[in-house]
Amino acid sequence: RASGMEEILARVVVPLPSYETRDKSPPPPESNSLEFMHFYRSLDKVEKAEFLTKLSRDHGVDHKGVSELAVKLLDTQQRDLATILQVEDRLRYSLTPRYKQLLCHISRVEGGVKFLVDLRADVLELIASKVSESPQIRDLSGTLKSLLSEWFSVGLLRLERITWQSPCEILQKISQYEAVHPVRNWTDLKRRVGPYRRCYAFTHAAMPGEPLVVLHVALTEEISNNIQSIVREFATLDSEEDVNKINSAIFYSISSTQAGLQGVELGNYLIKKVVRELQSEFPHMAQFSSLSPIPGFSVWLQGLLNQYRKDNRGTDLLSEHEWKEVEQATDSSPGSQATEALRKLISSGEWMRSERLSGVLEPVLMRLCAWYLYGEKRRGYALNPVANFHLQNGATMWRLNWRADTSPRGVANSCGIMVNYRYFLNETSKNSALYLQNKVVTASEQVLGLVSQFQKNSKL
Ligand SMILES: CC(C)(COP(=O)(O)OP(=O)(O)O)[C@@H](O)C(=O)NCCC(N)=O
């Protein structure tokens, strides 16, 4: 099989034409691309890893040629600008990996773009699973990402509104791709594209019928503080929309559907495009906000409690009074036993059923959750991926909501808490730059208040 790989690569990954003939050489036969795609699809996971390693290692940049041109460029520094630009262009051309031409040719055959999107998904998985740490694989991923970013730039994407009149195959995909609040049945789906709801997707001519990223919006009077009122209760299915009851747009679910387009920022562009779309439909609409889950909070909290139990530092997290209540409610003795009892309560979600316990735990969990979202970092950015996504877009961490998602999933994932990331339209670009460049998290008074309560308690 390995020899088969080498043979096909040598044949279909043609050498880079010389600089002089680069615009004159005819493209290789389409059959090369089709054969490459067919062969790749016939490989299993392990073979694909081997094949991609060979492709990126043996058919990439001609490093020797690059270094010779780099030396030449150094020697040209005293010459006139025209000569310098000439040599720079040669150097630029020599940095083109051989396989890049093949990728461009593949993009021109039927189904080629989709093939390349899936190819990048495979490469990303290779990198993530550490099956191959080779620098060439990263280079291949970078080359694919830059090509895909050009082909999937906003100007080439189409905004489609999904309604109950949309083709079944699209509605079926919308239902299948819904990653945040799974669609339960047709009635549920119909509600999500019905009155006081909007569902938008970006599509691309090269991948017809494939929603690339999907955004679900609820049109409400105020900014929603719970998901039940959006996806659970089947309130009167009023057939009309009373415009006077529509002042806010709540983004309650967004999902990208193509793993290979990760990093192309489609979700960010879709939110911005939908905001403009809604402003033109509802000129008086003034409030734009997400209602977001907080995946990972419960797990983080249990880890923290475990750590504190080991260090016997539980007291930092709860006040005297709060520990007393927990000890009484769980019939546990002060110290590590109470900390363990609390950890068990959180992981079982039992506390939600007791009015008294949830009363005691509300301020505790709210300030811990505020710290988790605002204070916990990974390489300087928000640890929570959803927070990181909205903060990159320039949203403000605006409001934590208690008992916002009382579904088993909501309680298990984030103790039932949800958060509004609010888009103050004239501040998003400033906030986004502050976050991306200085790692500053823009947050509301409510969030900052909860964070300072946490810090007072645990002197972190
Ligand atoms: C949140 C999403 C849509 C962001 O996608 P996108 O804007 O394309 O960001 P990126 O993947 O280009 O960095 C994506 O990360 C996703 O689908 N996440 C899983 C579902 C969710 N909403 O958390």
The ligand as an ORCA input file, in Angstrom:
! r2SCAN-3c Opt
* xyz 0 1
  C     -19.583     28.168     18.499
  C     -19.190     27.831     17.081
  C     -20.374     27.870     16.138
  C     -18.153     28.842     16.607
  O     -17.814     28.556     15.255
  P     -16.978     29.615     14.395
  O     -17.468     30.994     14.522
  O     -16.872     29.028     13.022
  O     -15.583     29.670     15.119
  P     -14.321     28.927     14.655
  O     -14.637     27.472     14.736
  O     -14.034     29.385     13.263
  O     -13.267     29.358     15.658
  C     -18.545     26.423     17.025
  O     -17.424     26.445     17.842
  C     -19.511     25.338     17.443
  O     -20.283     24.850     16.641
  N     -19.443     24.924     18.757
  C     -20.230     23.811     19.253
  C     -21.664     24.260     19.548
  C     -21.670     25.481     20.481
  N     -22.464     26.466     20.178
  O     -20.929     25.504     21.439
*
